[in-house]
């Protein structure tokens, strides 16, 4: 099992509603008709210096992750919803024990 974690920092002046719109688009994303079960949310502000949002999603294997990464709708969401609001986006994929 592969876990994908994405952490982002929004640009100055971006409203929480804009971030929620982008996150909800990913929550609703399906691949081959199957929901992905993306868990996503905005930072609660409990500690100074945190990122603005994060999401996680698990995949059966590397091939499943690569299909997600190349998916046309996923890339549209990244390009049209996340790129304009994000100052920084970091990703990591790791194998779950």
Rosetta blueprint (number, residue, H / E / L):
1 X L
2 X E
3 X E
4 X E
5 X E
6 X E
7 X E
8 X E
9 X E
10 X E
11 X L
12 X L
13 X L
14 X L
15 X L
16 X H
17 X H
18 X H
19 X H
20 X H
21 X H
22 X H
23 X H
24 X H
25 X H
26 X H
27 X H
28 X L
29 X L
30 X E
31 X E
32 X L
33 X L
34 X E
35 X E
36 X L
37 X L
38 X L
39 X E
40 X E
41 X E
42 X E
43 X L
44 X L
45 X L
46 X L
47 X L
48 X L
49 X L
50 X L
51 X L
52 X L
53 X E
54 X E
55 X E
56 X E
57 X E
58 X E
59 X E
60 X L
61 X L
62 X H
63 X H
64 X H
65 X H
66 X H
67 X H
68 X H
69 X H
70 X H
71 X L
72 X H
73 X H
74 X H
75 X H
76 X H
77 X H
78 X H
79 X H
80 X H
81 X H
82 X H
83 X L
84 X L
85 X L
86 X E
87 X E
88 X E
89 X E
90 X E
91 X E
92 X E
93 X E
94 X E
95 X E
96 X L
97 X L
